[in-house]
Amino acid sequence: MTGAGAAGREGGRAPVNGGAGGGAGVPTGAGDAATGNLGDHPPARLPRIGFAAATLGAARAFEEVALVAALALATVVPLVDALGRPLGGFHIPGSALYVQQLTLWLAFVGGLAATRRGTHLTLSTSQLFAEGSVARRAARLLAFAVAAAVVAVLAYASAMLVASNRQQGNVLPGGLPEWVSECVMPVALGLMALRFAWSAGEGWRGRTVAVAAIGLAFGIGLVPAHAGALVWPLALVVVAAVLLGAPVFVAMGGLALVLFFSDGTPVAAVSAEVYRLIASPTLPAIPLLTAAGYVLAESGASSRLVRFFRALFGGMPGGMAVMVAAVCALFTTFTGGSGVTIIALGGLVYPMLREDGYPEPFSLGLVTAAGSLGLLFPPSLPVVLYSVVASSSQKLSVPAESLYLAGLVPGLLLVVLVALYGIHVGRKSATREAAPFSWREVARSCWAAKWELLLPVFVIVLFASGVASMVETAAAACAYAVIVECLVSGDIPLRRLPGVLLRASALMGAVLLLLSVAMGLTGYLVEAQIPDLVLSWVKVHIHSQTVFLLALNGLLLVLGSVLEIYSAIIILAPLIAPIGVAFGVDPIHLGVIFLANLELGFLRCRVCTATCCPSSPSSASACC
């Protein structure tokens, strides 16, 4: 989940479901290049003849070029500012505004690519129905029809926002009107709606129903007098569609639209909240760090890191489990979530654990658990996002660097506890004698992995020294990863780099789109004064700071097992932050508690099943 993040059946890697550091499900595979295939639903092929094929090919080429160009520019522009600052203050005029617009393109064009590849975060239960059964087809029809209707209304809301911004006449440095760049929102959402409608069925009957659902959604908007009576039915339809395979962002956006509609507020309010999040000065760090993590995952970095940590810890009792905890924690600091970490490392470390005699349930659980251990360490994406949301939503000062510093000891404690339990299990279960410790092998493996081991040091020093901002540090990390893996180690030939960046862009687009529409739901909650109502209720029933913290820990443990961590941060942080302040909890302390509990909640059975063992019921039960 990303998160944000997750990855699908790309680059020859095994498909693995995972949250972005925690969550209830992630992309389950990349669909056909010309379909809107999602999750476990079969693809609906588009005709590839004549004018239609040429149009689809041109659209796909533009989509791919736009994504690679936006990501490259989002990396280069902050780097120019960072490098030019000590050289007489050279900078690109309006660079921050351009990076925000590039992030907007990465979010929506990336979301469009995620729709085509089928890599949106989903909570599908339709696999419970037999393949090809009427129930399976009906579930697919409902999921995609509702997705098409919700996204079409979001496209209309975005068009209203662009029209409003056009009247304001804001112009980017260089003379480009902002509204021209913002047109990517309604265009991308409109194309997504069409792709969802096309995927509603194999034939024209299902697709016609999906198009009719779009018309019905707009028709409902014409009867605002009955909005109150339609709130619960519409909300239940949206939730049902998401449970049957519609993307999670459809649930967030659909509920936000329904709630704003019930209050008589224009639906453009949802898109306004979306744009407000994208305009955050720190948010561009998320796609840049996601790209850095994905480049590492696609290279041989995982093998080199496994070799180093195995040489370091493999000679001690239970050393293999300690190695898994350490290498996964380090990798997760850049991938931002266990999904990509498991894809990059699971195929390497799981067989090693089994060969050493560790039980299958423990091995599966350890690989899954270790994939979330690095979420409190820099430059982890959830920490950046919490800082953005808490600081902007409640006017609190929650700097990311303070969260990283405060989370260092709790994060290390979690890693040590998992490692100690691994040593305990290893003493009882490991059957293969540990290899003797060798300083020579440690030195050789350290030298082989030197560039990957230096990356977190490079990022921490660059950011902590104040030389670069968060976005500039993220851009430097992305450039570092590309240079090392493409030019130094040669793991990723330059001809393969665009493909890697495209897969990373689809992942970051899915995450950014989810965050954006979740912000729309958060906007309604704040406008409806839900945080104040919750605070009043809590003060009536809880009078002690200690009791509040205990209750908060329990609540977050439960929610962490059913919510994807990025959307949980967007929705819950604005509700919980003011309550913590009212009970005298330091905002930094509260942030660490919030993130640590969501990380622990991810380890609960429901998410573990969806993350590491989607294809085997026996493996799923073992994982739990």
N, C-alpha and C positions, 0 to 999 in steps of 0.2 A: 500498500500500500501502500503504495505510497503511497502517498504517501503518499509516497508516497507511496515506497515504490514496489513494483512487482514487475515481472517479466513473463513473457509467454513462450511459445514454441518457436524461438528465434535462434539463429546462429548455430543451429545444431545442438542446442542445449536441451536438456530434458525439461518438459513442462512441469512446473511446480507452482501450486497455488500458495500465496503468502500475502500477508498484510504488509502495509508499509510501516513496519515496526509494530504491528499489532492490528488486527482487524478481522473482519469476518469473511473475507474472501478477496481474491484478486483475479486478474486475468487468467483465463484457463487456456489460452492458445490464440494464435494469430490466425485470423480467418483468411479466406481467399482474398487476393489483392484487390479484387473489384467488388467485394461484398461488404455488407455491414454485419458480418457474422459476429455474434457475441457468445461468450461462455461456451456452454455445451450444446448450443443449438446448431443444427446443420446449416451450412452456407446456402444462400440463395444466389445462384449465379446470374450475373447480368449478361445480356447478349453481347457478343464481341464481333459484331459484323458492321461493316459500313461506317456511316457517320457516327453512330452511337459509340463504336469501339474507338474511333479517333478522338471523340470528345472525352470519353473516359480516360484515355491515355494521356491526353493533354492536361486534364484536371489533376490526374495523379502526378504527372511530372511537375506541374506548378506547385502542388502541395509539398512535394519532396524538396524542390529547390527552395521554396519559401522557408521550410523548417530548418534546413541546413544553413541557409544564409542568416536567418534570424538568430540561431544559436551561435554562429561564428561572430556575428556583429555584437551580440550580447556579451561575448567573451572579450573581444578586442577593444571595444569602447572603454570599459572600466580600466583595462590594462594601460591604455594610452594615457588616461588621467593619472593613474598611479605612477607610471614611469616618468611622465612629464612634470609631475609636481616638483621633484628636486632639481629639475633642469629649467629653472626659471619660471615655473608655474604654468608650463604649457598644458593646455587642456582642450577638449572638444566642446565648443559652446553648446549648452543645453544637453550635455551627455546624459544626465540623470533622466530627463524627459524622454530621450530616445531609448534608453534602456527600459523604461517603463512600457513604452509602446512595443518594443521587441518582446517583452514578457507577455504582453497582451496577445501578440501573434503566436508565440509559443503555446500559450494556453488554448487558444481556439483552433488554430490550425493543427496543433498537436492533438487536441480533442477530436478533430475531424479524422486525423490519421488513426487514432485509437479506435474510433468507430469502424473504420474500414478494416483494421487488423483484429478487431474483437478483443481489445485489451483494456476495456473499461472495468473498473471494480464492480463485481457482481455478488449477489447473495442467492444464487440460483438454487432452487430445490426441485426443478423440473426433472432432474435426473432420476427422481424417485419413480417417474412414470416410464413405462416401457418404451423403448425406441420405436418410433413410427406409430405409436398408439394415438387414438383420438385425443386422449387427455394431454399427451405431450404436444400435439399440434395446437390444441386449444390454449395451453399454457404459453406457448411461443407466440401465438397470435395476440393474446392479452398483453404480454410483456412488451412486445414491439409496438403494438398499436398505441398503448399508453405512452411509451417512450417517445414515439413520433409526435403525439399530441402535445406532450409537455414541452419538448424541445422546440416545436413549432411556435408555441406561445412565447417561449423564451426568446426566440428569434424576433418575434413581433415586438416584444418589450425592449429588446436591444435596438431595434430600428427606431423606436420612439426616443430612446436615450440619445442615439446618434443625431436625430433630428433636433433635439433640444440643444445638444452641444454645438451643433452647426450654427444655431442662432447666436450663441455666445461669441463665436468668431475667434476662438483661441487658435494661435498659429505656433507651430514648432520653429525653433531656430533654423533658418534656411528657407522659410516661407511655406512649408507644407502645413496645410490646415489639419488640426488634430482629428477632425471628424472623418477625414479621408482614411486615416489609419484605423480609426475605430470601426469603420465599415466591416472589418474582418469579423466582428462579433455577430451581426445578423446574418452575414453571408455564410459563415462557417456553421452556425446553428441551423440555418435553413437547409444546408446540404446534409447535415447530420439527421435532421428530421426525415428527409427523403431516403437516406440510407436505412434508417430504422423502419420506415414504411415498407421499403423493398424487401427487407428481411423478415417481414411478418408472416410470410408464407412462401411456399414453392411456386404457387400459381397466382394468377391475377385475382382470385377470389379473396385470399387473405390480404393481399396488398390493397385491394379496394376497400376492405374493412378498415385498414389502418388509415388510409386517406380520409375515409368517412369519420374516423375518430378525431382527426385533425379539425375537420369542419365542425364536428360536435363541440369540441373544446372552444372554438371561436363563437359558436352559437350560444354556449352557456354564458359567455361574456356579455351577450346582448340582453340578458335578463338579470341585472344586478339586484333587482328587488327580491329575488329568491336566493340570494347568495348565502344567507344564514342557514337556510334549510338544506343547502347542498354541501356544506362544509364537511360533515362526517362521511356522507357517501363518497364524495370525491377523494377525501383523504384515504379511505379504506381501499378504493380502487387503486390509488397510487401505491400504497403499501403492498397490496396483493401483487401488483405487476412487478415490483422490485423483488419480492420473494420468489417469483416465477422466472426471473432472469433479466429484468430490465436493470440497467446500470444504477449504482447507488446514487450517482449525481441526479438521476431522474427523480428519486425520492425526495432529495433535498430541495431541488428546484420546484417539483410539483407541490410539495407541502407549502413552500414559501408563496407560490402563486395562489394557492387556495386560500391561505390565511390573509394575504393582502387583499384578495378579491372579496373575502367575507367582510372586511372592514371598509370596503369602498375605496381602497387606495389603488391608484393606477398600477398596473403590473410592471410598469417601467421602474418602479421602486426596487424590484429584484435586481434588474440589470444595473441600477445605480450602485447598489451594494457590491455587486460583482466588480464593477469598475473601481470602486473605492479600495477594494483589497488589492487589485492588480496595480493600482497607483502607489501602493506602499513602497517606500524607498528601499526596504530590506528584502522584499519578496523575491527580486531577481536572483538572490543567492540560492534559492531552492532549485530552479532548473539547472543552474550552473554546477552545483554540487551533485545533483542527480546525474548529469552528464559525466562528471568525473568518476563517480562510482560505477556507472555503467561501462565506461571505457576500461576500468580496472577489472570488472567482472568478465568482460569479453577477452581479456588478455591472459597471459600466463602468470599474472600476479598472484593468483590464488595458490598455484602450485609452489611458487617460490616462498610464499609466506608459510604455507603448511610445512615445507621442508625446514625452514628456520625454526619455527616453534616446536616442531617434532625433535629437532636436534637439541633444543634448549630444555624441553620438559620430558622428552620420550624416555629418558633413562630412569625416571623416578616411578615408584608404584602409582598406578593410575595416571601416568603421565600423558597417555593418549587423550584422556578426557580433559586434562588441563590444557593440552594443546588445542583441542577443539574450542574450548571456552575462550582462550586467548585470541586465536586467529579470527574467530567469528566476531568477537567484540571489536577488534581492530577494523575488520572489513565493514562492519555495520556503521561505523562512524562516518563513512563516505557514502554508502549505499542508502542510508536513511531508513532501512527497513529490512526485515528478515527475508522477504520474498527474493530480492536480488541476491542477498547473502547466501541463501540456501541453494539457489540456482548455481552460483559461482563455486560454492564450497561443498554442498551436500554430496555430490557425486564423488568427491575426493575423500572426505573424512568419514562418511558413513561406512564404506567398505573397510576402512582401516579399523574402526571401532569393532565391527563384527569379526574381523580377522583376529583381533586381540582377545576375543571371547566375551565382549560386552553383550548383554542381552539385547534382543531386538527392541523391546519397549524403551529401555534406557537409551539406546543409541538414537532412535528416532526422536525421543523427547529432548535429548541433549542437543542434537543438531538444530531442532526447532527453537529451543530455549536460548541457546547461545546466539542465535541469529538476531536477538533483540537486546543483547547485553550492552551494546555500545551506544545506546540512544542518548545517554547523558554526557558523552564525551564530545569535544569539538572535532570536526565542525558539523555535528549531527543536525539534520534538518528539522526534526520536531522541536528542538530547542529554539531554533531561529523562528519557526512559525509561532510558537507560544509567545516569544518576545514581541513579534509583530502584532498578534491579536490582543494580548493583554495590554500592551502599551497604547494601542490605538482605540480599543473599545472602551476602556475604563479610565483613560487619561492617567494611567499609572506609569511609573518609571520601572521597566523590567528589561534592562539591557541584556543582550544575549551573552556578553562576556561575563557578566555577574552570574548568570545561570550556569554557564560552563564551569566557573570556578566553584560555585556552591555544589554542583552535581558531581564533582570529581570524586570525593570520598564515598558518597552513596553508590556511585557507579562502580568504583573499585570494589566496594563491599559486595555488590551483587556478583561480580565476576569471581571474587574469592570464594563466596559461598557455593556457587555452582562448581568451581574447581574442587573444593573440599569434598563435596558430595561425590564428584566424579572419582576422586581418589578412594573414597570409602567403597564405592561400587567396584572399582578396579581391583582393590585388594581381595575382594570376595570372588569376582567373576573372571578377571583376566586370566587367560590360559597360556598365552604366549609370553615367554620371558622377555623382559624389556631389554632393548639394546643398550650396551654400556655407554655412558656419557663420554663424548669426545669433543674436546675443545677445538680440534682441527675441523670437525664437521660443523660445529657452531660458527666458526670463523668463515668457512667456505659458504655455508648457507646464508650467513649474514651478508657477505659480500654479494652473493647472487641476488638477494632481495633488498639491496641497499637503497635503491631508488624508491621502492614502495615503503620501506621503513622510514625514509626521510620525509615522505609526503606529509604525514600528520605533524611532524616537527616543523616543517616549512610553513604549514598553515597556521599553527599555533603561534610561532614566533612572528610571522607577518602581521597577524591580527592583534596579538597581545601587545606588540611594540607600538601600536598606533600608526604604523607606517601606511597601512591600507585599511579601508573600511571593510565591512562585512561583504559587500558585493564585490569589491575589488579583490578581496582575499579569495572569494569563491571563483572569480574569473581566473586568478592565478593558479588555483588548484586544478581547474579544468584544463588550462593550457599546459600545466605541468604533466598531468596524466596523459594528455595526447602526445606531447613531445617524448615522454619516457617510453610509452608503450608502442608508439609508431616509429620513432627515429632512433631511440637508444637501444631498447630491447628488440625491436622489430617484430613483436608479437602480432601487431595489427598492421598489415601493409596499408599504405596510403590509399590504395584503390578500394580497400574494405572499409576505410574510416567513414565515408558518407553513410554506408549501410548501418554501421554501429550507431552513428549519431541519429539516424532516422528512427531506429528502434528506441533509443534513449528519448527522443523527442515525443514519440507516441506515449511512452511511459509518463514523462513529465507533463504532457498535455492532459492525460487522464487525471493525474493528481491535481494539477492546477485548476482544471475545470471543476473537479469535485470541491476543492477549496472555495472556488469562486461562488458556486451556487449555494454552498453551505453558508457562506457569508450572507447571502440573501435571506436565508432562514433566520440567521442570527440577528439580522437587521430588524426583522419583524418582532422577535422576542424582546429586543431592546426598546423598540418603538411602543410595544404593548406593555412596557414596564414589568415584564415578567421577572427580571432580576430583583426589582424592588419587592415584588410580591413574595418571591421565594425567600428573600432576606427577612421580611416581616414574619413569615411562617417559621423560619428557623429560629429567630430570636424568641418567639413565643415558646417553642418546645425545647430549645437547647440554650443553656445559660453558662456553660463552661467552655473555655477554649479547648481543653483536653478532650471533652466529649465531642465537640465539633470535629476535631482532627481525626478522632477514631471513626466517627460516622463517615467523614469524607473519605478516609482510606477504604472503608468497606464499599462505599458507593462506587468509587473509581475502580476498584478491583472487579466489580461486577460489570460496569460499563466497558471497561477495557477488554472484556472477553467477547463483547458483542458489537463494538463499534470500531471502525477503522480509525487509527490514531489521529490522522490529519483532520478528518471531519469531527472527531471528538474534541480536538483542541478548538476548532473554529466555533463549535456550538456550545461547549461546556465552559470554556475559559471565561467568556463574558458573564456567565451566570455565577460562577464560583469565586472569581476574583473579588467582587465587592463584598461578598459574605466573609471571605478571609480577612479583608481589611477591617470589617466591622468587628471581628473577633480578635483583632490585634495581631494577626499573623503577618509577618513580613512578606511582601509580594515575591521576593526571590525564594524564600523558604517555601512558600505556597507553590511556586512554579516547579520546584524540584519534587515536592510531594506529588503534585499532579502528574508529572511525566513518569516518575518512578512507579506509581501505582498503575498507570495505564500500561507500562512495560510489563509489570507483573501480571496484570489482568490478561495480557495477551497469551500467557502460558496456560490458561484454563483450557479445558478439553475441547470446547466447541470451536475455538479458533485454531487450536492445534490440529484438529481433524481437517479443517478447511485448508490449512496451510501446507502441511508436509505430506499428507497421505491421501490425496483426493482419489486415487485410482484403485485403492484396495481397502475394503472394509476391515479386513484383518489388521492391516497396517494402521488404519485409523484407530481401532480399539487399542492396539498396542501403544500407539503414540500417546494416548490419553492415560 
